[in-house]
Amino acid sequence: MLEPAIAKKCVVALGTAGAAVLLSLFLSRQFGASERAEERSPPLQESPAAASGQTAPPMLPAASFSALPPPLPPEQAAVAEAEASHLERALFRMEMENARLRTRLDDMLNWILDNVRGTFPLPEEQMAHLRLQAVDGDMAVSDALIQILRLDEEETEQLDAAFMEMRSILQDIETAYVAVETPSEYEVVLTIPSYSEEGQLVREGLYDELLRTLGAARFDRFLQVAKDSLEEQFDYFGEPNRKIQFEMLADEDSDAPQLFVRDERVWVDQKDPFRQTISSSERVVTELPPEYYSYWYWLPEHVTRFAARSP
């Protein structure tokens, strides 16, 4: 990492060197014009005393009479003045540009110190395989995502609010579609048809808020590492048809009560209605998984008894 003091000294040195070059060029032009004027001045006449052989008093050098060069003709003086004015403007522009670059460099170095110090960035090809949880069990931004996106406190609070609000909207939409079946005394089945159109509106609203908070670059990184997790944790924004089966069973050995849970999602291909993608999971548990607490009011007592807590 560049050290700020060294970088600042380099910029100042470059600006000083540029100004020195322009100044030396200006002075060389002025002195060159003076020498040409002296060469064009007429030679000095020999004094009468020297012609008659008499010893003349020593004469002082011409430079002692005047430290200034003889005046230039009007045309040459105008050209020299124009050149000097042009160089002065160029020097001023260079100084202004150097000041602007120094400010940008200071800002860049401060950003590096705040955001990159102590980090070891992964190569892009490895980032392509990185997958993180978007939110935790409370629908707040995961700690891993906070670190990789370098979210500050205000940004984290904005994303937390966006995730919770959009998840609540999805649950309200889903509530209108839930249907309950009881095939047997200790079995209940929840059927939730697809609500993809409403879910797409919620997805677009969430993405707009993420883009506004993160900016384009970090939003793209978010989609790269956490989109799959976000889709799963938001129930794929209502795209699949879903069926959740709960059944109370007795353990074969101890006869202790257990809960069988089967969760099935079916996606219908929009281009081919006769083609379906099915995702299904089955498990036998002694405690109701937390992701089903949102369906509490549709579940009978022989299912909710397995909950570790009430919602």
Secondary structure, 3 states (H helix, E strand, C coil): CCCHHHHHHHHHHHHHHHHHHHHHHHHHHHHHHHHHHHHHCCCCCCCHHHHCCCCCCCCCCHHHHCCCCCCCCHHHHHHHHHHHHHHHHHHHHHHHHHHHHHHHHHHHHHHHHHHCCCCCCCCHHHHCCCCCCCECCCCCECHHHHHHHCCCHHHHHHHHHHHHHHHHHHHHHHHCCCEEEEEECCEEEEEECCCHHHHHHHHHHHHHHHHHHHHHHHHHHHHHHHHHHHHHHCHHHHCCEEEEEEEEEECCCCCCEEEEEEEEEEEECCCCCCCEEEEEEEEEECCCCHHHHHHHHHCCHHHHCCCCCCC
